[in-house]
Amino acid sequence: MVSVRRALWMVCGIAGMLWGAACGMSKDAIQQEIEKARTCAADQDCENVGSKCPFGCYVVVHKKDAESIRALLKGYKETCAYDCMVLDKIACKDKMCTAITK
């Protein structure tokens, strides 16, 4: 399996690595990377990497993948906006990093 960081390098070269450009990755491809990065064993495995429409108010992934996912989100042009509920906590629920809202 190729890591997101390695995929950025292969697709974008050094510029994609440094500036986090998604370099034309489709919404579906980014969503698949987010879903793969959500697996966890405990609450402390998870980190909120931010909000980016159309990927959700809180993109919560495993800490080991947080930097790579953050880079993908940074390079994706938002096409919508959210009115998000307040984040209460981040949890590993059913082995998936999950945002719990109030």
Contacts in CASP RR format, 6 or more apart in sequence:
PFRMAT RR
TARGET T0000
AUTHOR 0000-0000-0000
METHOD contacts of the structure
MODEL  1
MVSVRRALWMVCGIAGMLWGAACGMSKDAIQQEIEKARTCAADQDCENVG
SKCPFGCYVVVHKKDAESIRALLKGYKETCAYDCMVLDKIACKDKMCTAI
TK
2 10 0 8 1.000
3 68 0 8 1.000
4 33 0 8 1.000
4 37 0 8 1.000
4 65 0 8 1.000
4 68 0 8 1.000
4 69 0 8 1.000
4 71 0 8 1.000
4 72 0 8 1.000
5 17 0 8 1.000
5 67 0 8 1.000
5 68 0 8 1.000
5 71 0 8 1.000
8 16 0 8 1.000
8 17 0 8 1.000
8 20 0 8 1.000
8 21 0 8 1.000
8 23 0 8 1.000
8 68 0 8 1.000
8 71 0 8 1.000
8 72 0 8 1.000
9 16 0 8 1.000
9 17 0 8 1.000
11 23 0 8 1.000
11 24 0 8 1.000
11 25 0 8 1.000
12 20 0 8 1.000
12 21 0 8 1.000
12 23 0 8 1.000
15 21 0 8 1.000
16 23 0 8 1.000
16 71 0 8 1.000
17 71 0 8 1.000
19 74 0 8 1.000
19 75 0 8 1.000
20 71 0 8 1.000
20 72 0 8 1.000
20 74 0 8 1.000
20 75 0 8 1.000
21 71 0 8 1.000
21 74 0 8 1.000
21 75 0 8 1.000
22 30 0 8 1.000
22 71 0 8 1.000
22 72 0 8 1.000
22 73 0 8 1.000
22 74 0 8 1.000
22 75 0 8 1.000
22 76 0 8 1.000
23 75 0 8 1.000
25 72 0 8 1.000
25 76 0 8 1.000
27 54 0 8 1.000
27 76 0 8 1.000
30 55 0 8 1.000
30 72 0 8 1.000
30 73 0 8 1.000
30 76 0 8 1.000
31 55 0 8 1.000
33 68 0 8 1.000
33 69 0 8 1.000
33 72 0 8 1.000
34 55 0 8 1.000
34 59 0 8 1.000
34 61 0 8 1.000
34 69 0 8 1.000
34 72 0 8 1.000
36 65 0 8 1.000
37 61 0 8 1.000
37 62 0 8 1.000
37 65 0 8 1.000
37 66 0 8 1.000
37 68 0 8 1.000
37 69 0 8 1.000
37 97 0 8 1.000
38 60 0 8 1.000
38 61 0 8 1.000
38 62 0 8 1.000
38 96 0 8 1.000
38 97 0 8 1.000
38 98 0 8 1.000
39 62 0 8 1.000
39 95 0 8 1.000
39 96 0 8 1.000
39 97 0 8 1.000
40 46 0 8 1.000
40 62 0 8 1.000
40 92 0 8 1.000
40 95 0 8 1.000
40 96 0 8 1.000
40 97 0 8 1.000
41 92 0 8 1.000
41 95 0 8 1.000
42 92 0 8 1.000
43 89 0 8 1.000
43 90 0 8 1.000
43 91 0 8 1.000
43 92 0 8 1.000
45 62 0 8 1.000
45 63 0 8 1.000
45 92 0 8 1.000
45 97 0 8 1.000
46 60 0 8 1.000
46 61 0 8 1.000
46 62 0 8 1.000
46 63 0 8 1.000
46 90 0 8 1.000
46 91 0 8 1.000
46 92 0 8 1.000
46 97 0 8 1.000
46 98 0 8 1.000
47 60 0 8 1.000
47 61 0 8 1.000
47 62 0 8 1.000
47 63 0 8 1.000
47 66 0 8 1.000
47 90 0 8 1.000
47 97 0 8 1.000
48 58 0 8 1.000
48 59 0 8 1.000
48 60 0 8 1.000
48 87 0 8 1.000
48 90 0 8 1.000
48 99 0 8 1.000
49 59 0 8 1.000
49 60 0 8 1.000
49 61 0 8 1.000
49 66 0 8 1.000
49 69 0 8 1.000
49 70 0 8 1.000
49 73 0 8 1.000
50 58 0 8 1.000
50 59 0 8 1.000
50 70 0 8 1.000
50 73 0 8 1.000
51 57 0 8 1.000
51 58 0 8 1.000
51 59 0 8 1.000
51 82 0 8 1.000
51 84 0 8 1.000
52 59 0 8 1.000
52 73 0 8 1.000
52 76 0 8 1.000
52 78 0 8 1.000
53 78 0 8 1.000
53 79 0 8 1.000
53 80 0 8 1.000
53 81 0 8 1.000
53 82 0 8 1.000
54 79 0 8 1.000
54 80 0 8 1.000
55 73 0 8 1.000
55 76 0 8 1.000
56 82 0 8 1.000
57 82 0 8 1.000
57 84 0 8 1.000
57 85 0 8 1.000
57 87 0 8 1.000
57 99 0 8 1.000
57 101 0 8 1.000
58 84 0 8 1.000
58 87 0 8 1.000
58 90 0 8 1.000
58 99 0 8 1.000
58 101 0 8 1.000
59 69 0 8 1.000
59 73 0 8 1.000
60 90 0 8 1.000
60 97 0 8 1.000
60 98 0 8 1.000
60 99 0 8 1.000
61 69 0 8 1.000
61 97 0 8 1.000
62 97 0 8 1.000
84 101 0 8 1.000
85 101 0 8 1.000
85 102 0 8 1.000
86 101 0 8 1.000
86 102 0 8 1.000
87 99 0 8 1.000
87 100 0 8 1.000
87 101 0 8 1.000
87 102 0 8 1.000
88 100 0 8 1.000
88 101 0 8 1.000
88 102 0 8 1.000
89 100 0 8 1.000
90 97 0 8 1.000
90 98 0 8 1.000
90 99 0 8 1.000
90 100 0 8 1.000
91 97 0 8 1.000
91 98 0 8 1.000
91 100 0 8 1.000
92 98 0 8 1.000
93 100 0 8 1.000
END
